């Protein structure tokens, strides 16, 4: 997978890693498929919004992306165990994050 940018920031206070990269829509959908089907897989994660307004906004976003628009940063959460966290915090390879 080719990316144009990869940035890793570690928040040591809450033991959190933030990764920023640029992806194609297909790559993003491939990454989040499992999380989406599992409602995020994180305790307290909300489900997809299903109101008419949410559906209208989502369709507008899809149409905009199809016409070449750029989406603002999107957050995808992943809970790593201690060993995974240490490995990820020390990595310089985006592929280590994209296929968790």
Secondary structure, DSSP 4 states (H G I P E B T S, - for coil): ---S-EEEEEETTTTEEEEEE---HHHHHHHHHHHHHTTTSSTTPPPPP-SHHHHHHHHHHHHHHHTT--PPP--------HHHHHHHHT---THHHHT-
